[in-house]
Amino acid sequence: MSAAKRSLLLILPLIAFAVGGGFYVPPSTMDDGRSGSELPLSSLPALPKWAHQGLPDFTSYNDTTEKKAAFFSFLYPRIVLANSRILIERDYLQSLAQKSELSQDELQWLNSHADRLRIDAKPGSKEQFALLRKRLDVIPPSLILAQAANESAWGTSRFATKGYNLFGQWCFSKGCGLVPKSRVEGANHEVAKFSSPFRSVRAYIQNLNRHPTYQELRDIRLQDRRGNDPLSGPELAGGLLGYSERGQDYVEEIRAMIQYNNLSYYDDDFRGVVRNVTPDRLQKLATSTPETALLPNQQAAATEPSDG
């Protein structure tokens, strides 16, 4: 692909929509603009205040390079925050898996996550733990950054600016979001609204972690986990065939955006942040203030080297 074509790809990203309900955000008592909300856990601290902030005005940038840099600098700390909190939940999940007997509160926590992640298995069974380990997991930052840039036109689309929806997720109850101007007659979907961009990131990760359309993505991730291989955005992008009606062309577009913008750099940085990380360090990541403390090269020096 020529540099001119790649530049056009990045300047004029396609706002793609899901097929087969891929962006479905079901109504929930937890949602109220916070789809993907975390379940109560005593070791999961309160969100830092900056996680509730809105979206900057990315239309104010005339220089494309500056706009991209600002977009990535805004979104990456929110990705680290979301993924670190998932790792706290995974750590707790592992602690429960090692117990010979579970309390009612612990079983309730497992079942609540199973319901949220659409897992049908006997409470506390090996099958439930195996499926939770597969679905309660992080998404590589490069994949999140590329899809957010693509789906939100670098944070400038109507759905991004009016509803903090960076990934085009749909909802199906009247008033749950913004009505697409191109919605065909008889359709009832809306593009979901969120209370903050962070909530959009959380909901997007939840979507990939539970929707049947993205089982291949989860299979790829599980194989990497079992092989102790680094999680890779370009590799996991292969599980996004159902994210857009464009199928493989969409997958290759996301991979091209990752490569062109060197977004794998963020995957490397995140691995450096969380490799051999202790529970205390995870707690600090999950409450970091200011948000700039989660930008690349700010945290890795405090961790020990290992494979992520």
One Martini backbone bead per residue (centre of mass of N, CA, C, O) as a GRO file, in nm:
protein
  308
    1MET     BB    1   0.095   0.036   0.024
    2SER     BB    2   0.080   0.351  -0.015
    3ALA     BB    3   0.122   0.647   0.144
    4ALA     BB    4  -0.128   0.785   0.025
    5LYS     BB    5  -0.332   0.565   0.097
    6ARG     BB    6  -0.274   0.562   0.402
    7SER     BB    7  -0.350   0.852   0.452
    8LEU     BB    8  -0.642   0.824   0.356
    9LEU     BB    9  -0.721   0.607   0.559
   10LEU     BB   10  -0.670   0.800   0.816
   11ILE     BB   11  -0.835   1.060   0.734
   12LEU     BB   12  -1.079   0.854   0.608
   13PRO     BB   13  -1.246   0.684   0.800
   14LEU     BB   14  -1.451   0.421   0.850
   15ILE     BB   15  -1.784   0.394   0.958
   16ALA     BB   16  -1.856   0.106   1.110
   17PHE     BB   17  -2.086  -0.161   1.133
   18ALA     BB   18  -2.262  -0.406   1.254
   19VAL     BB   19  -2.320  -0.754   1.248
   20GLY     BB   20  -2.540  -0.943   1.416
   21GLY     BB   21  -2.518  -0.759   1.686
   22GLY     BB   22  -2.215  -0.669   1.765
   23PHE     BB   23  -2.321  -0.385   1.928
   24TYR     BB   24  -2.481  -0.493   2.153
   25VAL     BB   25  -2.661  -0.323   2.424
   26PRO     BB   26  -2.801  -0.427   2.688
   27PRO     BB   27  -3.025  -0.395   2.907
   28SER     BB   28  -2.959  -0.249   3.242
   29THR     BB   29  -2.933  -0.169   3.578
   30MET     BB   30  -2.620  -0.071   3.530
   31ASP     BB   31  -2.601   0.134   3.307
   32ASP     BB   32  -2.679   0.441   3.267
   33GLY     BB   33  -2.421   0.491   3.064
   34ARG     BB   34  -2.241   0.216   3.195
   35SER     BB   35  -2.151   0.009   3.013
   36GLY     BB   36  -1.938  -0.222   3.166
   37SER     BB   37  -1.959  -0.245   3.450
   38GLU     BB   38  -1.851  -0.308   3.755
   39LEU     BB   39  -1.826  -0.528   3.997
   40PRO     BB   40  -1.829  -0.587   4.309
   41LEU     BB   41  -1.506  -0.519   4.484
   42SER     BB   42  -1.300  -0.468   4.745
   43SER     BB   43  -1.024  -0.445   4.555
   44LEU     BB   44  -1.186  -0.227   4.392
   45PRO     BB   45  -1.140   0.081   4.325
   46ALA     BB   46  -1.203   0.384   4.274
   47LEU     BB   47  -1.236   0.600   4.042
   48PRO     BB   48  -1.090   0.832   3.891
   49LYS     BB   49  -1.193   1.141   3.796
   50TRP     BB   50  -1.086   1.134   3.493
   51ALA     BB   51  -1.284   0.897   3.398
   52HIS     BB   52  -1.538   1.122   3.379
   53GLN     BB   53  -1.443   1.261   3.143
   54GLY     BB   54  -1.452   1.398   2.853
   55LEU     BB   55  -1.410   1.512   2.529
   56PRO     BB   56  -1.212   1.644   2.333
   57ASP     BB   57  -1.138   1.881   2.074
   58PHE     BB   58  -1.030   1.745   1.771
   59THR     BB   59  -1.115   1.976   1.562
   60SER     BB   60  -0.880   2.187   1.649
   61TYR     BB   61  -0.698   2.025   1.459
   62ASN     BB   62  -0.497   2.076   1.169
   63ASP     BB   63  -0.293   1.864   1.244
   64THR     BB   64  -0.278   1.530   1.207
   65THR     BB   65  -0.048   1.447   1.395
   66GLU     BB   66  -0.152   1.599   1.646
   67LYS     BB   67  -0.426   1.457   1.664
   68LYS     BB   68  -0.322   1.173   1.706
   69ALA     BB   69  -0.153   1.224   1.958
   70ALA     BB   70  -0.393   1.325   2.130
   71PHE     BB   71  -0.569   1.075   2.108
   72PHE     BB   72  -0.369   0.867   2.230
   73SER     BB   73  -0.315   1.026   2.499
   74PHE     BB   74  -0.609   1.005   2.594
   75LEU     BB   75  -0.674   0.686   2.564
   76TYR     BB   76  -0.451   0.511   2.694
   77PRO     BB   77  -0.508   0.552   3.001
   78ARG     BB   78  -0.796   0.417   2.975
   79ILE     BB   79  -0.689   0.142   2.897
   80VAL     BB   80  -0.512   0.085   3.140
   81LEU     BB   81  -0.736   0.112   3.345
   82ALA     BB   82  -0.925  -0.111   3.240
   83ASN     BB   83  -0.716  -0.346   3.234
   84SER     BB   84  -0.623  -0.335   3.534
   85ARG     BB   85  -0.908  -0.401   3.650
   86ILE     BB   86  -0.926  -0.677   3.518
   87LEU     BB   87  -0.673  -0.795   3.662
   88ILE     BB   88  -0.798  -0.785   3.941
   89GLU     BB   89  -1.026  -0.982   3.873
   90ARG     BB   90  -0.842  -1.217   3.787
   91ASP     BB   91  -0.698  -1.248   4.057
   92TYR     BB   92  -0.954  -1.319   4.213
   93LEU     BB   93  -1.035  -1.561   4.046
   94GLN     BB   94  -0.780  -1.728   4.115
   95SER     BB   95  -0.828  -1.738   4.421
   96LEU     BB   96  -1.093  -1.902   4.397
   97ALA     BB   97  -0.976  -2.153   4.240
   98GLN     BB   98  -0.794  -2.235   4.512
   99LYS     BB   99  -1.047  -2.307   4.658
  100SER     BB  100  -1.241  -2.553   4.826
  101GLU     BB  101  -1.437  -2.318   4.931
  102LEU     BB  102  -1.736  -2.122   4.887
  103SER     BB  103  -1.900  -1.853   4.928
  104GLN     BB  104  -2.180  -1.681   4.861
  105ASP     BB  105  -2.036  -1.424   4.765
  106GLU     BB  106  -1.846  -1.568   4.566
  107LEU     BB  107  -2.064  -1.701   4.394
  108GLN     BB  108  -2.202  -1.437   4.315
  109TRP     BB  109  -1.967  -1.316   4.164
  110LEU     BB  110  -1.941  -1.536   3.953
  111ASN     BB  111  -2.238  -1.521   3.846
  112SER     BB  112  -2.232  -1.224   3.759
  113HIS     BB  113  -2.008  -1.261   3.550
  114ALA     BB  114  -2.147  -1.480   3.388
  115ASP     BB  115  -2.384  -1.307   3.302
  116ARG     BB  116  -2.223  -1.073   3.170
  117LEU     BB  117  -2.052  -1.304   2.984
  118ARG     BB  118  -2.232  -1.538   2.891
  119ILE     BB  119  -2.239  -1.788   3.114
  120ASP     BB  120  -2.316  -2.149   3.113
  121ALA     BB  121  -2.263  -2.269   3.440
  122LYS     BB  122  -2.175  -2.413   3.709
  123PRO     BB  123  -2.133  -2.303   4.009
  124GLY     BB  124  -1.788  -2.336   4.068
  125SER     BB  125  -1.690  -2.469   3.826
  126LYS     BB  126  -1.452  -2.552   3.602
  127GLU     BB  127  -1.604  -2.434   3.363
  128GLN     BB  128  -1.650  -2.152   3.477
  129PHE     BB  129  -1.356  -2.078   3.522
  130ALA     BB  130  -1.259  -2.119   3.229
  131LEU     BB  131  -1.454  -1.909   3.098
  132LEU     BB  132  -1.366  -1.666   3.271
  133ARG     BB  133  -1.068  -1.665   3.185
  134LYS     BB  134  -1.139  -1.614   2.882
  135ARG     BB  135  -1.334  -1.343   2.926
  136LEU     BB  136  -1.157  -1.222   3.167
  137ASP     BB  137  -0.992  -0.990   2.971
  138VAL     BB  138  -0.773  -0.834   2.780
  139ILE     BB  139  -0.692  -0.569   2.546
  140PRO     BB  140  -0.500  -0.455   2.320
  141PRO     BB  141  -0.425  -0.129   2.264
  142SER     BB  142  -0.392  -0.123   1.952
  143LEU     BB  143  -0.682  -0.215   1.890
  144ILE     BB  144  -0.835   0.008   2.035
  145LEU     BB  145  -0.709   0.253   1.892
  146ALA     BB  146  -0.783   0.176   1.599
  147GLN     BB  147  -1.091   0.149   1.634
  148ALA     BB  148  -1.147   0.426   1.751
  149ALA     BB  149  -1.040   0.588   1.510
  150ASN     BB  150  -1.223   0.460   1.297
  151GLU     BB  151  -1.518   0.486   1.439
  152SER     BB  152  -1.462   0.819   1.529
  153ALA     BB  153  -1.281   0.996   1.360
  154TRP     BB  154  -1.084   1.088   1.581
  155GLY     BB  155  -1.318   1.205   1.781
  156THR     BB  156  -1.546   1.357   1.557
  157SER     BB  157  -1.797   1.225   1.573
  158ARG     BB  158  -2.117   1.236   1.671
  159PHE     BB  159  -2.101   0.989   1.869
  160ALA     BB  160  -1.854   1.098   2.024
  161THR     BB  161  -1.948   1.398   2.101
  162LYS     BB  162  -2.252   1.314   2.209
  163GLY     BB  163  -2.184   0.989   2.336
  164TYR     BB  164  -1.892   0.867   2.376
  165ASN     BB  165  -1.875   0.687   2.109
  166LEU     BB  166  -1.591   0.498   1.978
  167PHE     BB  167  -1.739   0.199   1.850
  168GLY     BB  168  -2.052   0.180   1.752
  169GLN     BB  169  -2.251   0.102   1.961
  170TRP     BB  170  -2.546  -0.061   2.027
  171CYS     BB  171  -2.901  -0.011   2.086
  172PHE     BB  172  -3.275  -0.111   2.167
  173SER     BB  173  -3.380   0.136   2.329
  174LYS     BB  174  -3.559   0.398   2.366
  175GLY     BB  175  -3.316   0.652   2.430
  176CYS     BB  176  -3.019   0.509   2.458
  177GLY     BB  177  -2.942   0.711   2.215
  178LEU     BB  178  -2.852   0.763   1.884
  179VAL     BB  179  -2.991   0.839   1.583
  180PRO     BB  180  -2.935   0.740   1.283
  181LYS     BB  181  -2.957   0.903   0.982
  182SER     BB  182  -2.936   0.607   0.815
  183ARG     BB  183  -3.180   0.477   0.916
  184VAL     BB  184  -3.395   0.250   0.848
  185GLU     BB  185  -3.700   0.169   0.800
  186GLY     BB  186  -3.796  -0.009   1.105
  187ALA     BB  187  -3.570   0.051   1.274
  188ASN     BB  188  -3.441   0.045   1.642
  189HIS     BB  189  -3.167   0.142   1.652
  190GLU     BB  190  -2.894   0.271   1.845
  191VAL     BB  191  -2.637   0.482   1.952
  192ALA     BB  192  -2.474   0.467   2.219
  193LYS     BB  193  -2.453   0.614   2.537
  194PHE     BB  194  -2.210   0.778   2.746
  195SER     BB  195  -2.060   0.924   3.035
  196SER     BB  196  -1.782   0.827   2.899
  197PRO     BB  197  -1.508   0.714   2.736
  198PHE     BB  198  -1.439   0.494   2.940
  199ARG     BB  199  -1.714   0.344   2.914
  200SER     BB  200  -1.667   0.271   2.620
  201VAL     BB  201  -1.423   0.093   2.666
  202ARG     BB  202  -1.555  -0.110   2.857
  203ALA     BB  203  -1.782  -0.200   2.657
  204TYR     BB  204  -1.598  -0.300   2.435
  205ILE     BB  205  -1.454  -0.520   2.595
  206GLN     BB  206  -1.711  -0.671   2.669
  207ASN     BB  207  -1.798  -0.736   2.383
  208LEU     BB  208  -1.546  -0.913   2.311
  209ASN     BB  209  -1.587  -1.107   2.576
  210ARG     BB  210  -1.910  -1.215   2.490
  211HIS     BB  211  -1.957  -1.223   2.198
  212PRO     BB  212  -1.995  -1.467   1.957
  213THR     BB  213  -1.846  -1.317   1.722
  214TYR     BB  214  -1.559  -1.320   1.922
  215GLN     BB  215  -1.441  -1.611   1.966
  216GLU     BB  216  -1.180  -1.605   1.801
  217LEU     BB  217  -1.038  -1.393   1.965
  218ARG     BB  218  -1.043  -1.561   2.230
  219ASP     BB  219  -0.885  -1.801   2.118
  220ILE     BB  220  -0.625  -1.652   2.055
  221ARG     BB  221  -0.573  -1.550   2.342
  222LEU     BB  222  -0.563  -1.828   2.481
  223GLN     BB  223  -0.321  -1.939   2.322
  224ASP     BB  224  -0.127  -1.724   2.426
  225ARG     BB  225  -0.153  -1.787   2.722
  226ARG     BB  226  -0.063  -2.088   2.705
  227GLY     BB  227   0.219  -1.989   2.549
  228ASN     BB  228   0.331  -1.722   2.670
  229ASP     BB  229   0.227  -1.496   2.479
  230PRO     BB  230   0.191  -1.210   2.343
  231LEU     BB  231  -0.038  -0.975   2.308
  232SER     BB  232  -0.190  -0.898   1.982
  233GLY     BB  233  -0.350  -0.685   1.784
  234PRO     BB  234  -0.311  -0.803   1.493
  235GLU     BB  235  -0.395  -1.089   1.577
  236LEU     BB  236  -0.681  -1.025   1.707
  237ALA     BB  237  -0.806  -0.900   1.447
  238GLY     BB  238  -0.890  -1.182   1.325
  239GLY     BB  239  -1.166  -1.166   1.525
  240LEU     BB  240  -1.327  -0.919   1.333
  241LEU     BB  241  -1.520  -1.012   1.100
  242GLY     BB  242  -1.805  -0.918   1.257
  243TYR     BB  243  -1.777  -0.599   1.296
  244SER     BB  244  -1.807  -0.589   0.980
  245GLU     BB  245  -1.936  -0.613   0.658
  246ARG     BB  246  -1.626  -0.618   0.540
  247GLY     BB  247  -1.451  -0.799   0.705
  248GLN     BB  248  -1.140  -0.853   0.593
  249ASP     BB  249  -1.102  -0.557   0.514
  250TYR     BB  250  -1.126  -0.453   0.803
  251VAL     BB  251  -0.893  -0.605   0.928
  252GLU     BB  252  -0.675  -0.480   0.740
  253GLU     BB  253  -0.727  -0.189   0.824
  254ILE     BB  254  -0.650  -0.217   1.121
  255ARG     BB  255  -0.365  -0.323   1.071
  256ALA     BB  256  -0.270  -0.075   0.911
  257MET     BB  257  -0.308   0.127   1.144
  258ILE     BB  258  -0.111  -0.004   1.337
  259GLN     BB  259   0.138   0.015   1.156
  260TYR     BB  260   0.139   0.317   1.064
  261ASN     BB  261   0.121   0.410   1.393
  262ASN     BB  262   0.278   0.224   1.588
  263LEU     BB  263   0.083   0.064   1.812
  264SER     BB  264   0.266  -0.164   1.933
  265TYR     BB  265   0.402   0.016   2.140
  266TYR     BB  266   0.162  -0.005   2.346
  267ASP     BB  267   0.187  -0.303   2.399
  268ASP     BB  268   0.472  -0.294   2.514
  269ASP     BB  269   0.414  -0.100   2.744
  270PHE     BB  270   0.195  -0.266   2.889
  271ARG     BB  271   0.371  -0.512   2.946
  272GLY     BB  272   0.571  -0.351   3.123
  273VAL     BB  273   0.359  -0.274   3.342
  274VAL     BB  274   0.235  -0.592   3.406
  275ARG     BB  275   0.480  -0.741   3.452
  276ASN     BB  276   0.501  -0.886   3.751
  277VAL     BB  277   0.267  -0.778   3.898
  278THR     BB  278   0.134  -0.653   4.177
  279PRO     BB  279  -0.137  -0.585   4.359
  280ASP     BB  280  -0.040  -0.301   4.440
  281ARG     BB  281   0.018  -0.202   4.149
  282LEU     BB  282  -0.267  -0.237   4.045
  283GLN     BB  283  -0.394  -0.034   4.234
  284LYS     BB  284  -0.234   0.210   4.125
  285LEU     BB  285  -0.332   0.192   3.834
  286ALA     BB  286  -0.650   0.209   3.920
  287THR     BB  287  -0.568   0.524   4.061
  288SER     BB  288  -0.430   0.712   3.879
  289THR     BB  289  -0.266   1.033   3.954
  290PRO     BB  290  -0.258   1.136   3.687
  291GLU     BB  291  -0.316   1.026   3.370
  292THR     BB  292  -0.012   1.071   3.276
  293ALA     BB  293   0.098   0.822   3.446
  294LEU     BB  294  -0.005   0.621   3.188
  295LEU     BB  295   0.194   0.684   3.004
  296PRO     BB  296   0.448   0.615   2.836
  297ASN     BB  297   0.724   0.534   3.049
  298GLN     BB  298   0.601   0.570   3.356
  299GLN     BB  299   0.588   0.246   3.473
  300ALA     BB  300   0.803   0.024   3.383
  301ALA     BB  301   1.042   0.081   3.589
  302ALA     BB  302   0.867  -0.064   3.837
  303THR     BB  303   0.926  -0.330   3.691
  304GLU     BB  304   0.971  -0.656   3.596
  305PRO     BB  305   1.101  -0.874   3.386
  306SER     BB  306   0.900  -1.030   3.123
  307ASP     BB  307   0.653  -1.215   2.989
  308GLY     BB  308   0.324  -1.111   2.839
   0.00000   0.00000   0.00000
